[in-house]
Amino acid sequence: MYKYSIDLPSINKLSLGHAASRFYRYFSAKCTFPVRVLFFGTDKFSLETLKKLNYGLRGGRILSRLDVVSSAKIKKSVISQYCDSNGLQMLHWPIKRQLEGYDIGVVASFGHLIPEDIIKSFPLGMLNVHASLLPRWRGAAPVIYAVMNGDEETGVSIMRIMPKKFDIGDVLAQSRVAIGPHDTANEVTDKLAICGADLLIDCLENLPESLENAKPQSKDGITYAPKVKPSLAVIKWSETETKKAYNLWRALYGTLHLITFWHGLQVKLIEACNCSFNSSSSSIQPGKVEYLKKQKIILVTCADGGKIGFQKIAIAGKKIMSAEDFYNGYMSKRNDSEWIFV
């Protein structure tokens, strides 16, 4: 353990916000580091932050205590497996006892609104590793909505958690990450997870300055990324342009499959193509399907007359099949005038 020296009298207490004032009062009484952290997380994105925190605990430089809160509904989550393997104490959500002995709470992809009494139990409050450049894409699925809307960049924000609402607190730090034209949401999430973990550690290493310099979010450019519902995956060919169809597939890949219908059968569009092909048809009818024998893909016409290709699909209740198998088993048995998704 080492002492973190700070010139408290030099700080203008009247100029600090509520969170920084709490910081001032706490460090006036106790100016020792490392800090004691309670971490809240559930999934692969949060795992990267937990790993970095655990590394800080083992080194003894940043953390002196690290316990973990995760959802009891997910019994074999990556978080619970990591805690078991690394000897970290786990508390199951919802927490049913008073929290004591922690300095600060850290949240990464937790998915639950944390009550005010829990937030106030941490002398330094709670920090959230949020996967967007706030105030853009507040909410449960920021990466999915960023990719779906064709954003060329996103990022990570380390922000203060405030009671009663998601993602409105002051921002301590942000870091930008590019979104490639063919990146899926899962690939972007992996990049953001590493970026977010590193940025959080930077904030903890410079905690007094990070807290003092936190700034309110802009009131301009606010967008929302609500929880994804299955209905989002149902593609409407008459309303969806080619690029938007491809972006929707990229956004949902690994979470949901695009859904369409073939003569009453539900079809899942599994694997899209990321390159252009010369179409053998001049049809501009949205939903029109054709098969390219040489490339072994199916093409579907979108609202703008462009075409998106798929290499793998599945009829609901059946195994994934190739485009060739779909052609042989379904398309070839109908006149090509009936080759259409609705």
VENVENGI-V991937 format. One record per residue. RES is the residue in one letter. PHI is phi as a letter, one per 20 degrees, with the letter a starting at -180 (none if undefined). BURIAL is + if it has 24 or more other ideal C-beta (glycine too) atoms within 12 Angstrom, else -. D_FIRST is the distance of its C-alpha to the first C-alpha in whole Angstrom. Layout:
BEGIN
[[RES/PHI/BURIAL/D_FIRST] [RES/PHI/BURIAL/D_FIRST]]
END
This chain:
BEGIN
[[M/none/-/0] [Y/c/-/4] [K/e/-/7] [Y/e/+/10] [S/e/-/13] [I/b/-/16] [D/e/-/19] [L/f/-/20] [P/f/-/24] [S/f/-/25] [I/e/-/25] [N/f/-/28] [K/f/-/27] [L/f/-/31] [S/e/-/31] [L/e/-/28] [G/f/+/29] [H/g/-/28] [A/f/+/25] [A/f/+/24] [S/f/-/25] [R/f/+/23] [F/g/+/20] [Y/f/+/20] [R/f/-/21] [Y/f/+/18] [F/f/+/16] [S/f/-/18] [A/e/-/17] [K/b/-/13] [C/d/-/11] [T/d/-/8] [F/c/+/6] [P/f/+/6] [V/e/+/9] [R/d/+/12] [V/d/+/15] [L/d/+/18] [F/d/+/20] [F/d/+/24] [G/a/+/26] [T/c/+/30] [D/c/+/31] [K/f/+/31] [F/f/+/29] [S/f/+/26] [L/f/+/26] [E/f/+/24] [T/f/+/22] [L/f/+/21] [K/f/+/20] [K/f/+/18] [L/f/+/16] [N/f/+/16] [Y/f/-/15] [G/f/+/12] [L/f/+/11] [R/f/-/12] [G/f/-/10] [G/m/-/7] [R/e/-/7] [I/d/+/9] [L/d/+/9] [S/d/+/8] [R/b/+/12] [L/b/+/15] [D/c/+/18] [V/c/+/22] [V/d/+/25] [S/b/+/28] [S/f/+/32] [A/f/-/33] [K/f/-/36] [I/d/-/35] [K/f/-/35] [K/d/-/34] [S/f/+/32] [V/f/+/30] [I/f/+/27] [S/f/+/28] [Q/f/-/29] [Y/f/+/25] [C/f/+/24] [D/f/-/26] [S/f/-/25] [N/d/-/21] [G/m/-/21] [L/e/+/20] [Q/f/-/21] [M/d/+/24] [L/d/+/26] [H/e/+/29] [W/e/+/31] [P/f/-/32] [I/f/+/29] [K/d/-/31] [R/c/-/28] [Q/f/-/26] [L/e/+/23] [E/b/-/20] [G/n/-/16] [Y/c/+/16] [D/e/+/15] [I/b/+/17] [G/d/+/20] [V/c/+/21] [V/c/+/24] [A/b/+/26] [S/l/+/30] [F/e/+/30] [G/n/+/33] [H/c/+/33] [L/f/+/33] [I/e/+/30] [P/f/-/31] [E/f/-/31] [D/f/-/29] [I/f/+/27] [I/g/+/26] [K/f/-/25] [S/f/-/23] [F/e/+/20] [P/g/+/19] [L/d/+/19] [G/m/+/22] [M/c/+/22] [L/d/+/22] [N/c/+/25] [V/e/+/26] [H/d/+/29] [A/e/+/32] [S/a/+/34] [L/e/+/34] [L/g/+/34] [P/e/+/37] [R/f/+/39] [W/m/+/39] [R/f/+/37] [G/p/+/37] [A/f/+/37] [A/c/+/38] [P/f/+/37] [V/f/+/38] [I/g/+/41] [Y/f/+/43] [A/f/+/41] [V/f/+/43] [M/f/+/46] [N/e/+/47] [G/m/-/47] [D/f/+/44] [E/e/-/43] [E/b/+/39] [T/b/+/37] [G/r/+/33] [V/c/+/30] [S/c/+/28] [I/e/+/25] [M/c/+/26] [R/f/+/26] [I/e/+/27] [M/d/+/30] [P/f/-/32] [K/m/-/35] [K/c/-/36] [F/e/+/34] [D/m/+/33] [I/d/+/34] [G/f/+/30] [D/f/+/29] [V/d/+/28] [L/e/+/25] [A/a/+/26] [Q/c/+/28] [S/b/+/29] [R/e/-/33] [V/c/+/34] [A/f/-/38] [I/d/+/40] [G/f/-/43] [P/f/-/46] [H/d/-/46] [D/f/+/43] [T/e/+/43] [A/f/+/40] [N/f/-/38] [E/f/+/38] [V/f/+/37] [T/g/+/34] [D/f/-/33] [K/f/+/32] [L/f/+/31] [A/f/+/28] [I/f/+/27] [C/f/+/27] [G/f/+/25] [A/f/+/22] [D/f/+/22] [L/f/+/22] [L/f/+/20] [I/f/+/17] [D/g/+/18] [C/f/+/18] [L/f/+/15] [E/f/+/13] [N/c/-/16] [L/g/+/16] [P/g/+/17] [E/f/-/20] [S/f/+/20] [L/f/+/21] [E/f/+/23] [N/e/+/25] [A/g/+/26] [K/c/-/30] [P/f/-/33] [Q/f/+/34] [S/f/-/38] [K/e/-/41] [D/d/-/43] [G/m/-/43] [I/f/-/41] [T/c/+/42] [Y/c/-/42] [A/c/+/41] [P/f/-/42] [K/g/-/42] [V/f/+/44] [K/d/-/47] [P/g/-/50] [S/f/-/52] [L/f/+/50] [A/e/+/51] [V/f/+/55] [I/e/+/56] [K/d/-/59] [W/f/+/61] [S/f/-/64] [E/d/-/61] [T/d/+/58] [E/f/-/58] [T/g/+/57] [K/f/+/54] [K/f/+/53] [A/f/+/54] [Y/f/+/52] [N/f/+/49] [L/f/+/49] [W/f/+/49] [R/g/+/46] [A/f/+/44] [L/e/+/45] [Y/g/+/45] [G/n/-/43] [T/d/+/43] [L/c/+/47] [H/e/+/50] [L/f/+/53] [I/d/+/56] [T/b/+/59] [F/c/-/63] [W/c/+/65] [H/l/-/69] [G/n/-/67] [L/e/-/64] [Q/f/-/61] [V/d/+/59] [K/d/+/56] [L/e/+/55] [I/e/+/52] [E/c/+/52] [A/e/+/53] [C/e/+/54] [N/d/-/52] [C/b/-/55] [S/e/-/59] [F/c/+/62] [N/f/-/66] [S/f/+/67] [S/e/-/71] [S/c/-/71] [S/e/-/72] [S/f/-/71] [I/d/-/69] [Q/f/+/69] [P/g/+/66] [G/n/+/65] [K/f/+/67] [V/d/+/66] [E/c/+/67] [Y/d/+/67] [L/e/+/66] [K/f/-/68] [K/f/-/67] [Q/e/-/63] [K/l/-/63] [I/c/+/61] [I/d/+/62] [L/d/+/63] [V/c/+/62] [T/f/+/64] [C/d/+/62] [A/f/+/63] [D/e/-/63] [G/n/-/65] [G/f/+/62] [K/c/+/62] [I/d/+/58] [G/d/+/58] [F/c/+/57] [Q/e/+/57] [K/c/+/56] [I/b/+/57] [A/b/+/57] [I/e/+/60] [A/g/-/58] [G/n/-/58] [K/c/-/59] [K/f/-/57] [I/f/-/56] [M/c/+/59] [S/f/-/59] [A/f/+/61] [E/f/-/64] [D/f/-/64] [F/f/+/64] [Y/f/+/67] [N/f/-/69] [G/e/-/68] [Y/c/+/69] [M/f/+/70] [S/f/-/73] [K/e/-/74] [R/c/-/75] [N/f/-/77] [D/f/-/74] [S/f/-/75] [E/e/-/73] [W/e/+/70] [I/b/+/68] [F/e/+/65] [V/c/+/65]]
END
